[in-house]
Amino acid sequence: PQQHVLPRLWCGMGDGKIKIFDAMAWNLESHFIQTKTAVMCLADVGGRQIWAGSYYIYIIDVQTLRCNRAPLTDHADSVVSIVVVNDGRYVYTASADGDILKWDVQTITVVDKCREKIKDLRRLKFYNGFLWCGTKVAVYRIDLSGNLLQKYPLIQSKAVKAGEVSPEIDSFHISESGEIWAGYRRSGIILIWDSTQGTLKEIIDIPKCEGISSIVQQEQKVWVGSKDGIIHIINTETRKVVKRLQAHDDAVRALCCAQNRYIISGAGSRDGRIAMWSSTDTKTASGKFILDE
């Protein structure tokens, strides 16, 4: 039987390091993994491995905290997303050049490749049996064989036009109710689509926001990380910003929900800090910094 593994927080850094925290006491463990370039994504595969996307794919054993095999070099560009499907039997990896590969986890071999490249691919997610691809100008829904099923395009309305001159989508999230929230790179515009109907439902404009860099949901609140280091918390029903957290001194590059109790944020290199926030605390506006370098 598998040995008990203490909960850990895995952090991919811009210098190629993967730093690991004991999530009980939030202590930084002495060991870290060094990859080739900036770590773009991390994924837990079956509770036994962590797959890390850099220029190559690194597979880390959670017991030994070591890479027990050579990096996977099947992608020709930086790996931007890794998603796990079918209870950990398969993994899909996406690279910046638009290639999406399907891996068999047991054999760690590529068993399929999506037929078409997705231009300007930035994010890949798995939801409701489909793959969802975030690019500069749209979100695409494709089946697990790579066939394009639906396009959710960036639009040119008055609200969007006022937000930025040449709009681009930088991050997106699919909510628990099946809504697609896509944030603009250089303004506070968020587009919300109905993922089933393919229709644009709403446009949210966060004032005085320099751009949206990360989005995550915790129950009825969507946490939106911005390029100016502020986290905006939006109520999913009212669509209103209910709280603003002055989180970091650089873009909020990553947001994740931990145990449905905490939100953890990580910032760009000018800040270099990781902070933990209580998702239920509505009184204080300060988080606990668990990495401050």
C-alpha positions in Angstrom: 0.0 0.0 0.0 1.0 3.6 -0.6 2.6 5.3 2.3 0.9 8.3 3.8 2.1 11.5 2.2 1.9 14.8 4.2 0.1 17.6 2.4 2.4 19.8 0.5 2.3 23.0 -1.5 4.3 22.9 -4.8 5.5 26.1 -6.3 6.9 26.6 -9.8 9.3 29.5 -9.9 10.5 31.7 -12.8 14.1 30.6 -12.3 13.2 27.0 -13.0 13.1 25.8 -9.4 10.2 23.9 -7.9 10.0 24.7 -4.2 8.0 22.5 -1.8 6.3 23.5 1.5 5.0 21.4 4.3 1.4 22.4 4.2 0.9 21.7 7.9 3.4 24.2 9.3 4.1 26.0 6.0 7.8 25.4 6.3 9.9 25.4 3.2 11.5 22.0 2.7 15.3 22.0 2.1 15.1 20.0 -1.1 14.0 21.6 -4.4 13.9 20.5 -8.0 15.7 22.4 -10.7 14.3 22.4 -14.3 15.6 23.9 -17.5 13.6 27.1 -17.7 10.7 28.8 -15.9 8.1 26.4 -14.5 4.8 27.1 -16.3 2.5 24.6 -14.7 2.2 21.8 -12.1 -0.3 18.9 -11.9 -0.9 16.2 -9.3 -1.2 12.8 -11.1 -2.9 10.2 -8.9 -1.4 11.4 -5.7 1.9 9.6 -6.6 3.5 12.0 -9.1 3.8 15.7 -9.8 4.1 16.6 -13.4 5.9 19.9 -14.0 5.9 21.8 -17.3 8.9 23.8 -18.2 10.7 23.5 -21.6 10.5 19.8 -20.9 8.1 17.8 -18.7 9.6 16.6 -15.3 7.9 13.8 -13.4 8.5 14.0 -9.6 7.8 11.1 -7.2 6.0 12.5 -4.2 7.6 10.0 -1.8 11.2 10.6 -2.7 10.9 14.2 -4.1 13.1 13.1 -6.9 12.8 12.8 -10.7 13.2 9.1 -11.2 13.4 9.3 -15.0 14.8 11.7 -17.6 12.6 14.7 -18.6 10.1 14.1 -21.4 11.2 16.0 -24.5 8.2 15.3 -26.8 7.1 19.0 -27.0 9.1 21.4 -29.1 8.2 24.5 -27.1 7.5 25.4 -23.4 4.8 23.4 -21.8 2.1 25.8 -20.6 -0.6 23.5 -19.2 -1.0 20.0 -17.9 -4.5 18.4 -17.2 -5.4 15.0 -15.7 -8.5 13.1 -17.0 -10.2 9.8 -16.4 -9.2 9.5 -12.8 -5.5 9.9 -13.6 -5.3 7.3 -16.4 -4.4 9.9 -19.0 -2.7 13.3 -19.0 -3.0 16.0 -21.6 -0.1 18.4 -22.0 -0.1 21.6 -24.1 2.8 23.7 -25.3 3.0 27.3 -26.5 3.4 26.3 -30.1 -0.2 24.9 -30.0 0.5 21.1 -29.7 -1.6 19.1 -27.4 -0.4 15.5 -26.5 -2.2 12.7 -24.7 -0.2 10.5 -22.4 -0.8 7.1 -20.9 0.2 7.5 -17.2 1.2 3.9 -16.6 3.5 3.7 -19.6 4.4 7.4 -19.7 4.1 7.4 -23.5 2.3 9.6 -26.0 -0.8 7.7 -27.2 -2.4 10.5 -29.3 -1.9 14.0 -30.6 -4.6 16.6 -31.3 -5.0 16.9 -35.0 -4.8 20.7 -35.2 -2.5 23.2 -33.5 -4.2 25.8 -31.4 -2.6 29.1 -32.3 -1.3 31.3 -29.4 -2.3 28.6 -26.8 -1.9 29.8 -23.3 -4.1 27.7 -21.0 -5.7 24.2 -21.2 -8.4 23.0 -18.8 -10.6 19.9 -18.5 -14.3 20.3 -17.7 -17.5 18.3 -18.3 -15.7 15.8 -20.6 -14.1 18.3 -22.9 -10.8 20.2 -23.3 -10.9 24.0 -23.1 -8.2 26.0 -24.8 -7.4 29.6 -23.8 -5.7 31.7 -26.5 -5.1 35.4 -27.0 -8.3 35.9 -28.9 -10.7 33.2 -27.9 -11.5 30.1 -25.7 -12.1 26.9 -27.7 -13.9 23.8 -26.7 -12.5 20.6 -28.2 -13.2 16.9 -27.7 -10.6 14.5 -26.4 -9.5 13.7 -29.9 -8.8 17.3 -30.7 -11.8 18.2 -32.9 -13.0 21.8 -32.6 -16.5 22.0 -31.3 -17.1 25.6 -30.2 -15.4 29.0 -30.2 -16.0 31.7 -27.6 -14.4 34.7 -29.3 -13.2 38.0 -27.9 -15.6 40.7 -28.9 -15.5 44.4 -29.8 -18.2 46.1 -27.8 -18.2 49.7 -26.4 -17.1 48.4 -22.9 -14.3 46.3 -24.3 -13.1 49.0 -26.7 -12.9 51.5 -23.8 -10.9 49.0 -21.8 -7.9 48.6 -24.1 -6.8 49.3 -27.6 -5.7 45.9 -28.7 -7.5 43.4 -26.3 -6.1 40.0 -25.5 -7.3 37.2 -23.2 -4.6 36.2 -20.7 -6.4 33.9 -18.3 -9.8 32.1 -18.0 -11.7 30.0 -15.6 -14.8 27.7 -15.9 -17.1 28.2 -12.9 -18.9 25.5 -11.0 -22.1 26.5 -12.9 -20.5 26.1 -16.3 -19.7 29.8 -17.0 -16.5 30.7 -18.8 -14.8 33.8 -17.2 -12.1 35.2 -19.4 -9.9 38.1 -18.2 -8.2 40.7 -20.4 -4.5 41.2 -20.4 -4.3 44.9 -20.2 -7.6 46.0 -18.6 -10.2 45.0 -16.0 -12.6 43.5 -18.5 -14.0 40.1 -17.8 -16.1 38.3 -20.4 -18.6 35.7 -19.2 -20.0 33.1 -21.6 -22.5 30.3 -21.2 -20.4 27.2 -22.0 -23.4 25.2 -23.2 -25.1 27.8 -25.4 -22.0 29.5 -26.5 -23.5 33.0 -25.8 -21.9 36.0 -24.2 -23.9 36.5 -20.9 -22.2 39.5 -19.4 -19.2 41.9 -19.4 -17.7 43.0 -16.1 -15.4 46.0 -16.0 -13.2 46.3 -12.9 -12.2 50.0 -12.6 -8.6 51.0 -12.3 -7.3 47.5 -13.1 -4.2 47.2 -15.2 -5.0 43.7 -16.4 -6.1 40.3 -15.3 -3.5 37.6 -14.8 -5.2 34.8 -12.9 -8.7 33.6 -11.9 -10.0 31.0 -9.4 -13.3 30.2 -7.7 -14.1 29.3 -4.1 -17.8 28.6 -3.6 -19.8 31.7 -4.6 -16.8 34.0 -5.0 -14.4 34.4 -7.9 -11.0 35.6 -7.0 -9.4 37.7 -9.8 -5.6 38.4 -9.6 -4.5 41.6 -11.4 -1.3 42.8 -13.0 -1.0 45.5 -10.3 -0.9 43.0 -7.5 -4.5 43.4 -6.3 -6.9 40.5 -5.8 -10.5 41.4 -6.6 -13.2 39.1 -5.1 -16.4 39.0 -7.2 -19.7 37.6 -6.1 -20.9 35.1 -8.8 -24.6 36.0 -8.4 -24.4 39.8 -8.1 -21.3 40.2 -10.4 -20.1 42.9 -8.0 -16.6 43.3 -6.5 -17.2 42.6 -2.8 -13.6 43.0 -1.6 -10.2 44.1 -2.8 -7.0 42.7 -1.3 -3.7 44.5 -1.7 -1.8 41.3 -2.1 1.5 41.8 -3.9 3.8 44.4 -5.5 3.8 42.6 -8.9 1.3 40.7 -11.0 -0.7 37.9 -9.2 0.6 35.1 -11.5 -1.1 32.2 -9.7 -4.2 31.6 -7.6 -5.2 28.2 -6.2 -7.8 27.0 -3.8 -6.5 24.7 -1.0 -8.8 22.3 0.8 -11.7 24.6 0.1 -10.5 26.7 3.1 -7.6 28.9 1.8 -6.7 30.8 -1.3 -3.0 30.8 -2.1 -1.5 33.6 -4.3 1.9 33.8 -6.0 3.4 36.9 -7.6 5.9 37.9 -10.2 9.6 38.4 -9.7 9.4 42.0 -8.5 7.5 40.7 -5.5 8.5 37.1 -5.3 6.2 36.2 -2.4 3.5 33.6 -1.8 0.6 34.4 0.4 -2.2 32.4 2.0 -5.6 33.9 2.5 -8.6 32.8 4.5 -11.5 32.5 2.0 -14.1 32.9 4.8 -12.5 35.9 6.5 -14.4 39.1 5.4 -12.9 41.4 8.0 -9.2 41.6 7.4 -7.5 42.5 4.1 -4.2 41.0 4.9 -2.9 37.5 4.2 -0.2 35.4 5.7 3.0 35.4 3.6 4.5 32.0 3.6 7.3 32.8 1.2 8.9 36.2 1.3 12.1 36.6 -0.8 
